[in-house]
Amino acid sequence: MSDISSLQSDILAQVSAVGDEAALEAVRVAALGKKGSISELMKTLGAMSPEERKTQGPLLNGLRDAVTEAIAARKSSLGDAALEARLASEKIDVTLPPRAEGKGSVHPISQVLEEITAIFADLGFAVAEGPDVEFDDYNFTKLNVPPDHPARQMQDTFYVAAQADGTSHVLRTHTSPVQVRTMLNQKPPIRVISPGRAYRVDSDATHSPMFHQVEALVVDEGIHLGHLKWTVEEFCKAFFEIDKIELRARPSFFPFTEPSLEWDMRCDRSVPGQIKFGQGDDWLELGGSGMVHPRVLANCGIDPARYQGFAFGFGLDRMAMLKYAIPDIRSFFESDLRWLKHYGFAALDIPTLDGGLSK
């Protein structure tokens, strides 16, 4: 008994005296390793009589447990001390002025999102958000996309492994599921925009597997195409900061709108590498739109006989490319500080309609 107590006191003293985790590990191996002092004592239990084992067994197990707990506690203490020392050595005095070469910039996508939000806020729109990993039902079915529609094929959509309850999920291919969530949880009148990330299997100079969209949704009584056209015009005037624009509508098809339209804006491309809006003989595609399909309204619990709505969507990345003459969409996601220094915005350049969107 006295030998066990003496050994325990000696090992615990060694544990308390170590100054780093390497030394602590050496103490652990010497005591609890395959040939450690405690391990050797534990091996003697097999040669003892039942009466001796009944007495010595609890003592040796208590010794092993006490040393194990002490080593774990000391390891935790050493880890906390090491972390504190590292934090103290790496701390930064935030009251010091920044170095010129380390000055941060606001990413063009973030800036354009702020600009668009300011425009639609002035038009009375709220901002709605939703998850990037979305129910297949919200991303497709409730938007009147049938099971055999090409948009559901693997080459367009990133599918997530089936859930335990059998539900199917995807990385949302557009921000339209946010509109579904809004209509399911809010009664008309509805006037929202849904900016955010979307995902499709596509990559080139003008397409990225992950991109940013903004979509607008209005649902109320008496809504018609005239309201849609006016909203798109007012947005384009404010975003491109010009007083006069000319839009052209082309018939199109989207499962979730009927009728469906795509909008083009008159522009001038006569000078290579430049685009001037509101003049010229060229047309630039803006995005798709249409009147919300009655079936979509019904799927979301809204009476299509009473309410009508319109929706349209633009790519945030594409809008930034057009407004700020950025030639390649892939540059947005390459984390090149030289690129960001050239195209980035000052942190306090907050866009406002009265003070100007672009600083």
C-alpha positions in Angstrom: 0.0 0.0 0.0 2.8 2.4 0.9 4.7 1.6 -2.3 1.6 2.3 -4.4 1.0 5.6 -2.6 4.6 6.6 -3.0 4.6 5.8 -6.7 1.4 7.8 -7.2 2.8 10.8 -5.4 6.0 10.6 -7.4 4.2 10.4 -10.8 1.7 13.1 -9.9 4.7 15.4 -9.0 6.3 14.7 -12.3 3.0 15.5 -14.1 2.7 18.8 -12.3 6.3 19.8 -13.0 6.3 19.3 -16.8 6.4 22.4 -18.9 5.2 21.3 -22.3 3.2 18.5 -23.9 6.3 16.6 -25.1 7.6 16.2 -21.6 4.1 15.3 -20.4 4.0 12.5 -23.1 7.3 11.2 -21.8 5.8 10.9 -18.3 2.7 9.2 -19.6 4.7 6.6 -21.5 7.0 6.0 -18.4 3.9 5.4 -16.3 1.2 4.0 -18.5 3.1 2.8 -21.6 3.4 -0.9 -22.5 6.4 -1.2 -20.2 5.6 1.7 -17.8 5.8 1.4 -14.1 2.0 1.2 -13.6 1.6 -1.2 -16.5 4.2 -3.6 -14.9 2.3 -3.5 -11.6 -1.0 -4.3 -13.3 0.7 -7.4 -14.9 1.3 -8.8 -11.4 -2.4 -9.2 -10.7 -2.5 -12.4 -12.7 -0.1 -14.1 -10.3 -1.8 -13.1 -7.1 -4.2 -15.2 -5.1 -7.9 -14.3 -5.2 -7.6 -12.7 -1.8 -4.6 -10.6 -2.7 -6.2 -9.6 -6.1 -9.3 -8.5 -4.2 -7.2 -6.1 -2.1 -4.5 -5.0 -4.6 -6.8 -4.7 -7.7 -8.8 -1.7 -6.5 -5.6 0.0 -5.4 -3.8 -0.5 -8.7 -6.9 0.6 -10.7 -7.2 3.7 -8.5 -3.5 4.5 -9.2 -4.0 4.1 -12.9 -7.2 6.2 -13.0 -5.7 9.0 -10.8 -2.6 9.3 -13.0 -4.7 9.2 -16.2 -6.9 12.0 -15.0 -4.0 14.1 -13.8 -2.3 13.7 -17.2 -5.5 14.7 -19.1 -6.0 17.7 -16.8 -2.4 18.8 -17.2 -2.6 18.4 -21.0 -5.6 20.6 -21.1 -3.9 23.2 -19.0 -0.8 23.2 -21.2 -3.0 23.5 -24.3 -4.8 26.5 -22.8 -1.5 28.2 -21.8 -0.1 27.6 -25.3 -3.2 29.1 -26.9 -3.0 32.1 -24.6 0.7 32.6 -25.4 0.0 32.4 -29.2 -2.9 34.8 -29.0 -0.8 37.3 -27.0 2.0 37.1 -29.6 -0.3 37.4 -32.6 -2.6 40.2 -31.3 -3.1 43.2 -33.4 -3.6 46.7 -32.1 -6.8 47.7 -34.0 -6.4 51.3 -32.9 -3.3 51.7 -35.2 -3.9 53.1 -38.7 -3.8 50.5 -41.4 -0.9 50.2 -43.7 -1.6 51.4 -47.2 -0.8 48.0 -48.8 -3.2 46.2 -46.5 -6.2 48.5 -47.1 -9.3 46.4 -47.8 -11.9 46.9 -50.6 -15.5 46.0 -51.0 -16.0 43.3 -53.6 -17.9 44.5 -56.8 -20.6 41.8 -56.2 -21.2 43.1 -52.7 -21.3 46.7 -54.0 -23.8 45.8 -56.8 -26.0 44.0 -54.3 -26.1 47.1 -52.1 -26.9 49.2 -55.1 -29.8 47.0 -56.2 -31.1 46.7 -52.7 -31.2 50.5 -52.4 -33.1 50.8 -55.8 -35.7 48.3 -54.9 -36.1 49.6 -51.3 -37.0 53.0 -52.9 -39.7 51.1 -54.9 -41.1 49.6 -51.8 -39.6 46.1 -52.0 -38.5 44.1 -49.0 -35.5 41.6 -49.1 -36.3 37.9 -48.6 -33.7 35.2 -48.1 -33.6 31.4 -48.1 -31.2 28.4 -47.9 -28.7 27.5 -50.6 -29.5 23.8 -50.1 -33.1 23.6 -51.1 -36.0 21.1 -51.2 -36.4 19.7 -54.7 -40.1 20.4 -54.2 -39.4 24.2 -53.7 -36.8 24.4 -56.4 -38.8 22.6 -59.1 -42.2 21.1 -58.3 -44.0 24.1 -56.8 -42.5 26.2 -59.6 -44.4 24.1 -62.2 -41.3 22.3 -63.4 -42.5 18.7 -64.2 -40.3 15.6 -63.4 -39.2 15.2 -67.0 -38.2 18.8 -67.6 -34.6 19.2 -68.9 -33.7 21.6 -66.1 -33.9 18.6 -63.7 -31.2 16.6 -65.5 -27.8 16.0 -63.8 -25.8 18.1 -66.2 -27.6 21.3 -65.0 -28.3 20.6 -61.3 -26.1 19.7 -58.4 -28.1 17.1 -56.5 -27.5 16.4 -52.8 -27.7 12.8 -51.4 -31.2 11.7 -50.4 -32.1 12.5 -46.8 -33.0 9.9 -44.2 -36.7 10.8 -44.5 -36.6 10.2 -48.2 -36.8 13.9 -49.2 -34.7 15.1 -52.1 -32.4 18.2 -51.9 -30.5 20.2 -54.5 -28.2 23.2 -54.5 -30.7 25.7 -55.7 -30.5 26.5 -59.4 -32.1 29.9 -58.9 -33.4 32.1 -56.1 -37.0 31.4 -57.1 -37.5 28.9 -54.2 -37.3 32.0 -51.9 -40.3 33.3 -53.7 -42.1 30.0 -53.0 -41.2 30.3 -49.3 -42.4 33.8 -49.2 -45.8 33.0 -50.8 -46.2 30.0 -48.5 -45.7 32.2 -45.4 -47.1 35.5 -46.4 -50.4 36.6 -47.8 -50.7 39.1 -50.6 -49.9 41.9 -51.2 -46.3 40.7 -51.7 -43.4 42.8 -53.0 -39.9 41.3 -52.4 -36.6 40.8 -54.0 -34.5 37.6 -53.3 -30.8 38.1 -53.9 -28.3 35.3 -53.3 -26.2 32.5 -54.6 -27.3 29.9 -57.1 -25.6 26.8 -58.6 -25.5 25.2 -62.0 -23.1 22.8 -63.7 -21.7 25.4 -66.1 -18.3 27.2 -66.4 -16.8 29.5 -69.0 -16.0 33.2 -69.4 -19.6 34.2 -68.8 -20.8 31.4 -66.6 -19.8 30.1 -63.2 -20.9 26.9 -61.3 -21.7 29.3 -58.4 -23.2 32.7 -59.4 -25.4 35.4 -57.9 -28.9 36.3 -58.8 -31.5 38.8 -57.8 -35.2 38.1 -58.5 -38.2 40.3 -57.8 -41.7 39.1 -57.1 -45.0 41.1 -56.9 -48.3 39.5 -56.0 -51.5 41.6 -55.6 -54.9 42.2 -57.1 -55.0 43.7 -60.6 -51.3 43.2 -61.5 -50.5 43.2 -65.2 -47.6 43.3 -67.7 -47.6 47.1 -67.6 -46.5 47.0 -64.0 -43.7 44.6 -64.9 -42.4 46.8 -67.7 -42.5 49.9 -65.6 -40.6 48.2 -62.7 -37.9 46.9 -65.0 -37.5 50.3 -66.7 -37.2 52.2 -63.4 -34.7 49.7 -62.1 -32.5 49.9 -65.2 -32.6 53.7 -65.2 -31.5 53.8 -61.6 -28.9 51.0 -61.8 -27.1 52.3 -65.0 -27.7 55.9 -63.9 -29.2 57.1 -67.2 -32.3 59.2 -67.7 -33.6 57.4 -70.8 -33.6 53.8 -71.8 -35.5 51.7 -74.4 -36.5 48.1 -73.6 -37.5 45.4 -76.0 -39.6 42.4 -74.9 -39.2 39.0 -76.6 -41.6 36.1 -76.1 -40.0 33.3 -74.2 -40.8 30.3 -72.0 -40.4 29.6 -68.4 -42.4 26.9 -66.6 -43.2 29.2 -63.7 -44.5 32.3 -65.7 -47.2 32.7 -68.3 -46.8 34.7 -70.5 -43.0 34.7 -70.3 -40.8 37.5 -71.6 -37.1 38.3 -72.0 -35.9 41.9 -71.9 -33.3 43.5 -74.1 -32.0 47.1 -73.6 -30.9 49.3 -76.5 -27.2 50.0 -76.5 -24.3 51.2 -78.7 -21.3 48.8 -79.2 -19.7 50.7 -82.1 -16.6 51.4 -80.0 -14.7 48.1 -79.3 -14.7 47.3 -75.6 -17.4 49.9 -74.7 -21.1 49.7 -74.2 -23.3 52.8 -74.1 -26.9 52.3 -72.9 -30.0 54.2 -74.1 -28.6 54.8 -77.6 -27.3 53.0 -80.7 -28.6 50.2 -82.8 -27.6 47.1 -80.7 -29.6 45.2 -78.1 -28.3 43.7 -74.9 -30.0 40.9 -73.1 -31.0 41.6 -69.5 -32.9 38.7 -68.1 -36.2 36.8 -68.0 -39.5 37.6 -66.6 -43.2 37.0 -66.8 -46.6 36.9 -65.1 -46.5 34.3 -62.3 -48.1 31.1 -63.6 -51.6 30.5 -62.0 -50.5 27.0 -61.1 -47.5 28.3 -59.1 -49.9 30.6 -57.2 -52.2 27.7 -56.4 -49.3 25.5 -55.4 -48.4 28.2 -52.8 -51.9 28.5 -51.4 -52.8 31.8 -53.2 -56.1 32.1 -55.2 -55.1 32.7 -58.8 -58.7 33.9 -59.6 -58.2 36.8 -57.2 -54.5 37.5 -57.3 -52.0 38.0 -60.1 -48.3 38.6 -60.0 -45.1 39.2 -61.9 -41.5 38.1 -61.4 -38.2 38.8 -63.1 -34.6 37.9 -62.5 -31.1 39.2 -63.4 -27.6 37.9 -62.7 -25.8 40.0 -60.2 -22.4 39.0 -61.7 -23.5 39.9 -65.2 -24.9 43.2 -64.0 -21.6 44.0 -62.3 -19.7 43.0 -65.5 -21.9 45.3 -67.6 -21.8 48.3 -65.3 -18.1 48.2 -64.4 -16.7 46.7 -67.7 -15.4 43.5 -66.1 -14.6 41.1 -69.0 -14.6 37.6 -67.3 -17.0 36.3 -64.7 -14.4 33.9 -63.3 -12.3 36.8 -62.0 -15.0 37.4 -59.4 -14.1 34.2 -57.6 -10.3 34.0 -58.0 -9.4 36.0 -54.9 -6.8 38.0 -56.7 -6.0 41.0 -54.5 -4.6 43.0 -57.5 -7.9 42.5 -59.3 -9.9 43.5 -56.2 -7.7 46.6 -55.7 -8.5 47.7 -59.3 -12.3 46.9 -59.3 -13.0 47.1 -55.5 -14.9 49.9 -53.7 -14.0 51.9 -50.6 -15.7 50.5 -47.5 -17.6 53.7 -46.8 -18.8 54.2 -50.3 -22.4 53.2 -49.4 -24.7 53.6 -52.4 -27.8 55.9 -52.1 -30.2 57.1 -54.7 -29.9 60.7 -53.8 -26.1 60.6 -53.3 -25.4 58.4 -56.3 -25.0 54.6 -56.6 -21.5 54.6 -58.0 -18.8 56.4 -56.1 
